Amino acid sequence: MAIAAQAPDIHGDRQSGRDVRTQNVIACQAVANIVKSSLGLVGLDKMLVDDICDVTNDGATILKMLEVEHPAAKVLVELAELQDREVGDGTTSVVIVAAEFLKLAMREACKYVEKKLVVKVEKLGKDSLINCAKTSMSSKLIAGDSDFFANLYFVKAGAIAVRRVRKEDMCHVAKATGATMVSTFADMEGEETFDSSLLGYAAEVVEERIADDDVDSRVQHGSREQLAIAEFAEALVIIPKVLAVNAAKDATELVAKLRAYHHTAQTKADKKHFSSMGLDLLNGTVRNNLEAGVIEPAMSKVKILQFATEAAITILRIDDMIKLFKDESRNEE
């Protein structure tokens, strides 16, 4: 006796297959387009108006204040928050890159950044490090005082700054060093003061990595893998394209020249220094940005690649979306 299979009774709208993926990509593209024009040194600010008016060009701040309802688009909002928590910079770039991945090997790309494009801090001069610090602060509230803050080298003064530590970990550190936790510098008069007696002491402070997600592996790329890698590389071109467009420059010409330099760096042993070529957005030319002192922390770029790829994979794996209706009968009960 044959038994007919019955479809589950779902109280809501259900969409499956390509329609779901298309809608997800469109929603993510819409989110990326909101922050795209704010990327870079000459990027534009956004005015966000509710009870108060905020003006900012920080990607995480913009997305956090928007009431994004689409489930897939919310993944990009969470992605920007994750990048902000882990690195504190690159929130706009990670959203743009993730959205571009959805339109068009992460591990190999991260390895290439670390092996070919990274310059050790010891080889950089003080001016380059200061420029790097100022770049990271360009979209923050203290951007106007970046010259002052960039010249504070806390490590040389025997102090290490750690960002966003869990409260329980802070309690452990305070207990071990005899310090007292302070949540604010504001006093009763509205001024900022600090009592040095609250400081703790440690004979030695060691900072080291105790775990890593990277696992060494060797991969032989076939034709299909090469196609995926080529599309991955093509998606990354979105960053220099958007930077050039925001600066009102000829993006097609500049990006073509930049790709030519980078291709030469990868194919000719005596031209490896071309890997440091980048965009001069003020003059609309291609130059050696390492020599010009335009650098950024490698961790920011590696995290952008990792987080953007993971977000894109998460969204592309969705092939079924069910929007449930509210059960009014339960509400009445």
Secondary structure, 3 states (H helix, E strand, C coil): CCCCCCCCCCCEEEEECHHHHHHHHHHHHHHHHHHHCCCCCCCCCEEEECCCEEEECCHHHHHHHCCCCCHHHHHHHHHHHHHHHHCCCCHHHHHHHHHHHHHCCHHHHHHHHHHHHCCCHHHCCHHHHHHHHHHHHCCCHHHHHHHHHHCCCCCCCCCCCCCCCCHHHHHHHHHHHCCCCCCCCECCCCCECCCHHHCCCCCCCCCCCCCCCCCCCCCCCCHHHHHHHHHHHHHHCHHHHHHHHHCCCCHHHHHHHHHHHHHHHHHCHHHHHHHHEEEECCCCEEEECCCCCCCCCHHHHHHHHHHHHHHHHHHHCCCEEEEECCCHHHHHC
